[in-house]
């Protein structure tokens, strides 16, 4: 099983970095809010904008603390494993099993540069 992590990062503004393990790197997207769903609501999914970022080192699967270059601090918001269901140049579909999230994630490129759509559907 591959690993994933979502880091709460406070620089340059508060955001959450979704990182999916792929071979020797972490494919990374910036989310402007956590992909949390209130289990008491009728909603079972959330749609967010995801900005693709450069690949990150695998060390971030376990790292919490200051980021080099005076780029703030990161702390784990969620971590776990995932199963890849589909993968193409412009789409990723995976099943996440984490401490906070358990469900299906779909990432798709949009027409805007570096922008992807992010959909998370929880398994309640």
C-alpha positions as CSV (number, residue, x, y, z in Angstrom):
1,X,0.0,0.0,0.0
2,X,1.1,3.5,-0.7
3,X,1.1,6.2,1.9
4,X,-0.5,9.7,2.0
5,X,-0.3,12.6,4.3
6,X,-2.1,15.9,4.6
7,X,-0.1,18.6,6.3
8,X,-1.4,21.8,7.8
9,X,1.1,24.5,6.6
10,X,1.0,28.1,7.8
11,X,3.1,29.7,5.1
12,X,2.6,31.9,3.0
13,X,-1.0,31.7,4.3
14,X,-2.7,28.8,6.0
15,X,-3.4,25.9,3.7
16,X,-3.3,22.0,3.6
17,X,-0.8,20.0,1.5
18,X,-2.2,16.7,0.1
19,X,0.8,14.4,-0.6
20,X,0.4,11.0,-2.3
21,X,3.4,8.6,-2.5
22,X,4.4,7.8,-6.0
23,X,7.7,5.8,-6.3
24,X,10.4,7.9,-4.7
25,X,8.4,11.2,-4.4
26,X,5.3,12.7,-3.0
27,X,2.9,14.2,-5.6
28,X,1.6,17.3,-3.9
29,X,-1.4,19.6,-4.1
30,X,-2.3,22.7,-2.0
31,X,-5.9,22.9,-0.6
32,X,-7.1,26.2,0.8
33,X,-9.2,24.4,3.5
34,X,-9.1,20.9,5.0
35,X,-11.1,18.3,3.2
36,X,-13.3,17.7,6.3
37,X,-16.9,16.6,6.2
38,X,-19.1,17.0,9.2
39,X,-20.4,13.4,9.9
40,X,-23.6,14.9,11.4
41,X,-24.6,16.7,8.2
42,X,-26.4,15.3,5.1
43,X,-23.3,16.0,3.0
44,X,-21.0,13.1,2.2
45,X,-18.6,14.9,-0.2
46,X,-16.7,18.1,-0.6
47,X,-15.3,19.8,-3.7
48,X,-12.2,22.1,-3.4
49,X,-9.7,23.7,-5.8
50,X,-6.3,22.1,-5.6
51,X,-3.1,23.8,-6.8
52,X,-0.5,21.4,-8.0
53,X,2.9,21.9,-6.4
54,X,6.3,20.5,-7.1
55,X,7.0,16.9,-5.9
56,X,8.2,16.7,-2.3
57,X,10.6,14.3,-0.5
58,X,9.3,11.2,1.2
59,X,10.5,12.6,4.5
60,X,7.3,14.6,4.7
61,X,5.3,11.4,5.3
62,X,6.6,11.6,9.0
63,X,7.8,15.1,9.4
64,X,6.3,17.9,11.5
65,X,8.1,21.1,12.4
66,X,9.8,24.1,10.7
67,X,10.2,24.2,6.9
68,X,13.7,25.2,5.6
69,X,14.1,28.7,4.2
70,X,11.9,30.3,6.8
71,X,8.8,28.9,5.1
72,X,6.7,28.4,8.2
73,X,5.8,25.1,9.9
74,X,3.9,22.0,9.1
75,X,1.9,19.6,11.2
76,X,0.1,16.4,10.2
77,X,-3.6,16.8,9.8
78,X,-4.1,13.3,8.5
79,X,-2.1,10.3,7.3
80,X,-2.7,6.8,6.2
81,X,-2.6,4.5,3.1
82,X,-4.3,4.7,-0.3
83,X,-5.2,2.4,-3.1
84,X,-4.8,3.8,-6.6
85,X,-7.9,3.1,-8.7
86,X,-7.1,5.2,-11.8
87,X,-4.1,7.2,-12.9
88,X,-3.6,9.3,-16.1
89,X,-1.8,12.6,-16.8
90,X,-4.8,14.6,-16.0
91,X,-6.7,12.5,-13.4
92,X,-6.1,10.5,-10.2
93,X,-8.7,8.4,-8.4
94,X,-7.8,6.8,-5.1
95,X,-9.3,5.3,-2.0
96,X,-7.9,6.8,1.2
97,X,-7.8,5.1,4.6
98,X,-6.5,7.6,7.1
99,X,-7.0,8.7,10.7
100,X,-9.4,11.5,9.6
101,X,-10.4,10.6,6.1
102,X,-11.8,7.3,4.8
103,X,-13.2,7.6,1.3
104,X,-12.7,8.2,-2.4
105,X,-10.6,11.1,-3.7
106,X,-10.7,12.3,-7.3
107,X,-8.2,14.8,-8.6
108,X,-8.7,16.2,-12.1
109,X,-6.8,18.9,-14.1
110,X,-8.8,21.9,-15.0
111,X,-8.2,24.3,-17.9
112,X,-6.4,26.7,-15.7
113,X,-2.6,26.3,-15.3
114,X,-1.5,24.4,-12.2
115,X,-5.2,24.0,-11.0
116,X,-6.9,20.8,-10.4
117,X,-10.4,20.0,-9.0
118,X,-10.4,17.9,-5.8
119,X,-13.4,15.8,-4.8
120,X,-13.6,13.8,-1.6
121,X,-16.5,11.4,-0.9
122,X,-16.5,9.9,2.6
123,X,-17.5,6.4,3.4
124,X,-19.8,6.8,6.5
